[in-house]
Amino acid sequence: MSEEPESTTVTVPEVQGVTPDRLLHTGGSDHPSAEDLVLASGRDLTPENLEWARGRIAAEGRSAIDKRLP
């Protein structure tokens, strides 16, 4: 037997109009941007929303985005 783990691929059907779960998870960066937070909140990228996001990141740090994602 091989000592290497088996590789499995799971295909998840895409539902039109729904963001796939694989796109909602973060983890690569400890420094989310204001744009990341605005999009994670389901808001449009407007100057007002970016300012809101900058304030949330300043106050809450990384948890600002973690609170808004599943």
C-alpha positions in Angstrom: 0.0 0.0 0.0 1.1 3.5 -0.7 1.8 5.8 2.2 0.5 8.8 0.4 -3.1 9.9 1.2 -5.8 9.4 -1.4 -6.9 12.5 -3.2 -10.6 13.0 -3.7 -12.4 15.6 -5.6 -15.9 16.7 -4.7 -18.0 18.5 -7.2 -20.6 20.9 -5.8 -23.3 22.0 -8.2 -23.4 25.7 -8.7 -26.7 27.5 -8.1 -27.2 30.5 -10.2 -27.5 33.7 -8.2 -26.0 32.2 -5.0 -22.4 32.7 -4.1 -20.7 29.3 -3.8 -19.5 28.5 -0.2 -15.9 28.0 -1.4 -15.8 31.7 -2.3 -17.1 32.9 1.1 -14.4 31.6 3.3 -11.3 33.5 4.2 -8.0 32.5 5.8 -5.1 33.5 3.6 -4.7 37.0 5.1 -4.6 38.3 8.7 -5.1 41.8 7.3 -8.5 42.0 5.4 -9.0 45.1 3.3 -11.9 47.5 3.6 -13.0 46.1 0.2 -13.0 42.6 1.6 -15.2 43.7 4.5 -17.7 45.6 2.3 -18.1 42.7 -0.1 -18.4 40.2 2.8 -21.2 42.3 4.2 -23.1 42.2 0.9 -22.8 45.9 0.4 -21.8 47.8 -2.8 -18.3 49.3 -3.0 -19.1 53.0 -2.4 -17.0 55.6 -0.7 -19.4 55.6 2.3 -19.3 51.8 2.7 -15.5 51.8 2.4 -15.3 54.4 5.1 -17.6 52.3 7.3 -15.4 49.2 6.7 -12.2 51.1 7.6 -13.8 52.1 10.9 -14.9 48.5 11.6 -11.5 47.1 10.8 -9.8 49.7 13.0 -12.2 48.9 15.9 -12.4 45.1 15.5 -9.4 44.0 13.6 -9.6 40.6 11.8 -12.8 39.7 13.7 -14.7 42.4 11.7 -14.7 40.1 8.7 -14.9 36.8 10.6 -18.2 38.0 12.1 -19.7 38.4 8.7 -18.7 35.2 7.0 -20.0 31.7 7.7 
